[in-house]
Amino acid sequence: MSGFLFGSTIGTRDKRHKTMDIDIRYDCLAIDWPKVSETLRRVGMAHHAPEVHRKAFEASHTTVFAYHDGRLIGFGRAISDGIYQGAVYDVAIVPEWQGKGIGTMLLKAILERLEGCNVILYAAPGKEGFYRKFGFDRMKTGLARFRNPEQMKERGFTE
């Protein structure tokens, strides 16, 4: 069963940093938006036309993109007031790079930019354990109003 999860973070980050040959970028310049859409589709997450993702990421408080040898291999974003509330969305890693710590790098980078904020997210069913490692806990009062409620119920997001 999936649900909203809650956590908090510490720290800050520069505009860009390199770790283990992974280049982490925080801006939306020169992003391969079709690759973003395709990655979300490949990993079974909600996906839209590339232009829709561009608009969503550009309107976000925090964006983070992981590259290896110039290829986009993962990304994520957060919306926030930057003061006390934030929500994490669209954290996805291309399947070939899953299980190699890229998701951890991306989530840490996002959470560092939400320092001092309450942070919520909803996890794909079965992925809750990953987020618990970062201090997220299941909420007892989390509710959602989805555009496609029957599909979200079928996928295990709602009761």
C-alpha positions as CSV (number, residue, x, y, z in Angstrom):
1,M,0.0,0.0,0.0
2,S,1.4,3.4,-0.9
3,G,0.9,6.6,1.0
4,F,2.3,10.1,1.6
5,L,5.6,10.1,3.4
6,F,7.1,12.9,5.6
7,G,10.7,13.9,6.4
8,S,13.1,16.7,6.9
9,T,16.7,17.5,5.9
10,I,19.9,19.4,6.6
11,G,22.7,21.0,4.5
12,T,23.2,23.1,1.3
13,R,24.7,22.5,-2.1
14,D,26.4,24.5,-4.9
15,K,24.8,25.0,-8.3
16,R,26.7,21.9,-9.6
17,H,28.9,19.2,-8.2
18,K,30.6,16.0,-9.4
19,T,30.6,12.7,-7.5
20,M,31.8,9.2,-8.9
21,D,31.6,10.4,-12.5
22,I,28.1,11.5,-12.0
23,D,27.4,15.2,-12.9
24,I,24.6,16.7,-10.8
25,R,23.0,19.9,-12.3
26,Y,20.4,22.1,-10.8
27,D,19.1,24.1,-13.7
28,C,16.7,23.3,-16.6
29,L,19.1,24.4,-19.4
30,A,19.6,22.1,-22.3
31,I,17.5,19.3,-20.8
32,D,16.4,16.5,-23.1
33,W,12.7,16.7,-22.3
34,P,11.7,13.8,-24.5
35,K,14.2,11.7,-22.5
36,V,12.5,12.9,-19.2
37,S,9.1,11.8,-20.6
38,E,10.5,8.5,-21.9
39,T,12.3,7.7,-18.6
40,L,9.1,8.3,-16.6
41,R,7.2,6.1,-18.9
42,R,9.9,3.4,-18.7
43,V,9.8,3.3,-14.9
44,G,6.0,3.2,-14.7
45,M,5.5,6.7,-13.4
46,A,3.0,9.4,-14.6
47,H,4.3,10.8,-17.9
48,H,3.2,13.5,-20.2
49,A,4.3,15.2,-23.4
50,P,7.9,16.6,-23.1
51,E,6.7,20.2,-23.2
52,V,4.4,19.5,-20.1
53,H,7.4,18.2,-18.2
54,R,9.5,21.2,-19.2
55,K,6.9,23.6,-17.8
56,A,6.5,21.6,-14.6
57,F,10.2,21.4,-13.9
58,E,10.8,25.1,-14.8
59,A,8.0,26.1,-12.4
60,S,9.5,24.0,-9.6
61,H,11.4,25.4,-6.6
62,T,14.2,22.8,-7.0
63,T,15.3,20.7,-9.9
64,V,18.1,18.2,-10.1
65,F,19.4,16.2,-13.0
66,A,22.1,13.4,-13.0
67,Y,24.3,12.9,-16.0
68,H,27.0,10.3,-16.8
69,D,29.2,10.9,-19.8
70,G,26.8,13.7,-20.9
71,R,23.8,11.4,-20.9
72,L,20.8,12.1,-18.7
73,I,20.4,9.2,-16.3
74,G,18.1,10.5,-13.6
75,F,16.2,13.6,-12.3
76,G,13.8,14.9,-9.7
77,R,12.1,18.1,-8.6
78,A,10.3,19.7,-5.6
79,I,7.8,22.4,-5.3
80,S,8.0,24.5,-2.2
81,D,7.5,27.9,-0.6
82,G,11.1,27.7,0.5
83,I,10.2,28.5,4.1
84,Y,8.4,25.6,5.7
85,Q,6.6,23.4,3.2
86,G,7.8,21.3,0.2
87,A,6.8,18.3,-1.9
88,V,9.1,16.0,-3.9
89,Y,8.0,14.8,-7.3
90,D,9.2,12.9,-10.4
91,V,12.3,11.3,-8.9
92,A,13.2,8.8,-11.6
93,I,16.4,6.9,-12.7
94,V,16.7,5.2,-16.1
95,P,16.4,1.4,-15.5
96,E,20.1,0.7,-16.4
97,W,21.3,3.0,-13.6
98,Q,18.9,1.9,-10.9
99,G,20.4,0.4,-7.7
100,K,23.7,2.3,-8.1
101,G,23.0,5.2,-5.7
102,I,21.8,7.7,-8.2
103,G,18.4,8.0,-6.5
104,T,20.1,8.6,-3.2
105,M,22.2,11.3,-4.7
106,L,19.2,13.0,-6.3
107,L,17.0,12.8,-3.2
108,K,19.8,14.2,-1.0
109,A,20.4,17.1,-3.4
110,I,16.6,17.9,-3.4
111,L,16.3,17.7,0.4
112,E,19.3,19.8,1.0
113,R,17.5,22.6,-0.9
114,L,14.5,22.2,1.3
115,E,16.3,22.7,4.6
116,G,13.9,23.6,7.4
117,C,10.8,22.6,5.4
118,N,8.3,19.9,6.1
119,V,8.5,17.6,3.1
120,I,5.9,15.3,1.7
121,L,5.8,12.9,-1.3
122,Y,3.9,10.0,-2.5
123,A,5.9,6.9,-3.3
124,A,5.2,4.4,-6.0
125,P,3.8,1.2,-4.4
126,G,6.7,-0.9,-3.2
127,K,9.2,2.1,-3.1
128,E,8.3,3.3,0.4
129,G,11.4,1.7,2.0
130,F,13.7,3.8,-0.1
131,Y,12.2,7.0,1.3
132,R,12.1,5.7,4.9
133,K,16.0,5.7,4.8
134,F,15.8,9.5,4.6
135,G,13.5,9.9,7.6
136,F,10.1,9.8,5.8
137,D,7.3,8.2,7.7
138,R,3.8,7.2,6.6
139,M,1.2,9.9,7.3
140,K,-2.0,9.0,8.9
141,T,-4.0,11.9,7.4
142,G,-2.6,12.1,3.9
143,L,-5.3,12.6,1.2
144,A,-5.1,13.1,-2.5
145,R,-7.4,14.4,-5.2
146,F,-6.1,12.9,-8.5
147,R,-7.2,13.8,-12.1
148,N,-7.6,10.1,-12.8
149,P,-8.8,8.6,-9.5
150,E,-9.8,5.1,-10.8
151,Q,-6.3,4.6,-12.4
152,M,-4.6,5.7,-9.2
153,K,-6.7,3.3,-7.2
154,E,-5.9,0.4,-9.6
155,R,-2.2,1.2,-9.2
156,G,-2.4,1.1,-5.4
157,F,-2.0,4.8,-4.6
158,T,-5.5,5.2,-3.0
159,E,-8.0,3.0,-1.2
